[in-house]
Amino acid sequence: MSRHAGVSLLEGWLPLTAQLVAAVLLLVLAAWLLRRARPARVAVVVVLALVAAAAAVGWAWWSLRDQDLATDPPPPGLWVWTGVGAAALVLLVVSGVRHGWSRRALAVVTAVLAVLCVGLQANEWVGYFPTVAEAWSQLSAGPLPDQVDPTALSGMRGTSRTAGVVVPITSPDDISHFTHRTEYVYLPPAWFAPGTPALPALMMIGGEFTSPTDWIRTGKAVDAADTYARAHGGLAPILVFADSTGSFRNDTECVNGPRGDAATHLVDELRPYVVTHFGAGAAPGRWGVVGWSTGGTCAVDLGVTAPQAFGTFEDIQGDLAPNAGDPAQTLAELYGGNAAAEAAFDPATVLAHHAPYPDSAGWFADNPATTTPRRAGTTPSTTTADPRAGLGGRKDPAPASMQGQQASEARTLCAEASARGISCTVHVSPGKHTWQFAHAAFVTALPWLAGRLGLPATAGAAV
C-alpha cells in the first residue's frame, strides 16, 4: 500500500459530505434561532450575516491580490464558504444571546464545520493535504517517511538497499546569519553501496507558505526518486530539501534582503554542507535546483545568478522575477528600497548583462490558461526536449491564447536565457497551480535532470 493512501481531502466523499452537513446544520440553526423572533430582529440578523459574509469575501479577495497569491483562480466554493463561514460566526454570536446550551452547542458545531469547509476549499486549490493521513502527519509534526537518525548512517554504509532514506540536517548560518529550520537530505540506495562514486544533487525548494518537508510529504519527491532508483540500479540524485524562508510566513523569494539572506544560505552554506557531509559532487554540472511556485522563481533565479553553483534548473510554475506584490511592495519589502539589490536578483536584468553561460540548462513547466476552454479531444502543445540532451527537438508551442500568464513568462525567460547560451525548454501540460502538478512536473523532468547531472537517463543502469 502506498504511504500516501488514505481518505482523500481533494475529491471524493469526504469534502462533499462535510459541505452538505455544514449547509444542513446552518439552515437548521438559522430556523431554530429565528423561528419565533420578531421580523425586526430577523432583519437585523440577516443584515449582519450578509455584511459579515461580504466583508470576509472582500478581505480574502484583497489579501490574495495584495500578496500576489492568485496564480490560478480560486475555486468558486472558496468564496462561497468564506461568506458562509462568516455568516455562521454571526449566528454563533446570536446563539449566545438568550438561548439555551443546546442551540449554542449546535451553533459552535456549525461554525466550526463551516470554517473547516473554507479550509477544504483552500486545500483543493493548492493540493497541500492530499489525504487525511497526510494532514494529520503534517499538523502533528509526525516523522517523515523513511526518516533515519544521522548517527545511524555509518552503520548503514556498505549495505544493499531497495529504497533511500531521509536524514534531518542542521546546516550552518555563520555566513548568512539566516535563521532557518531543520533541513533534510534524501540519500538514494546507491549512496550506501560500496564503491559508488560521488553522486549529484538536486536542491528542492517549495512555495511561498512552505516548510522544508513539503516536497517530501506533499510533492512526493522521495517517491519519485525511489522509483527512478529502482529503474537505474539504485542510482538517483541526492535530494536536498532546503529551507528558503526560515518560517512559514516569511517569503524571501530566495534573495538577500530585509527578510534574510536566503540566497547566501542556499548557495554558500547549504550546498557546501551537503558536499562535505554526504560526498555529493562539487562541480556546478553535478548540481541542479528544482522549485515549484515561488520555489520555481527561486530555481531560475539561482540558475541564472549562481551558475558557479547550479548548472541545471527546473522552474515549475514560477514567476518572471522575485516579487512580493506590486513593484513598489517588491522593492520595499524584498530589497529594502535598494534598486541595485533588486537588479542583482532580477533574472532578465542579470541575463542581459551576463557573459554567455558555458554549460547551463533549464526546464520550465507550466499549465495552459485555466480560463480558456479546450476543444474536446485536443491537448495543449508542449515544448519538449530529448531527456538525454540539454536542448532537444521542439514541437510548435501552444497558441498564446491557450497559455496562462506564467507559461508566457516562462517563454520570455527561456528566450532571454537562450540568447545567453542557456539551453532551455518550456513544457506546457494540463493542470492547476497545485502540489499535484508540481509532483507530475518533477517526475516528467527527472530523467532529463538526472542526465544533465551525469546519471543515466534511460532504465537499466547498474551501480
Secondary structure, 3 states (H helix, E strand, C coil): CCCCCCCECCCCHHHHHHHHHHHHHHHHHHHHHHCCCCHHHHHHHHHHHHHHHHHHHHHHHHHHHHCCCCCCCCCHHHHHHHHHHHHHHHHHHHHCCCCCHHHHHHHHHHHHHHHHHHHHHHHHHHCCCCEHHHHHHHHCCCCCCCECCHHHHHHHCCCCCCCCEEEEECCCCCCCCCCCCCEEEEECHHHHCCCCCCCCEEEEECCCCCCCCHHHHCCCHHHHHHHHHHCCCCCCCEEEECCCCCCCCCCCCCCEECCEEHHHHHHHHHHHHHHHHHCCCCCHHHEEEEEECHHHHHHHHHHHHCCCCCCEEEEECCCCCCCCCCHHHHHHHHHCCCHHHHHHCCHHHHHHCCCCCCCCEEEEEECECCCCCCCCCCCCCCCCCCCCCCCCCCCCCCCHHHECHHHHHHHHHHHHHHHCCCEEEEEECCCCCCHHHHHHHHHHHHHHHHHHCCCCCCCCCCC
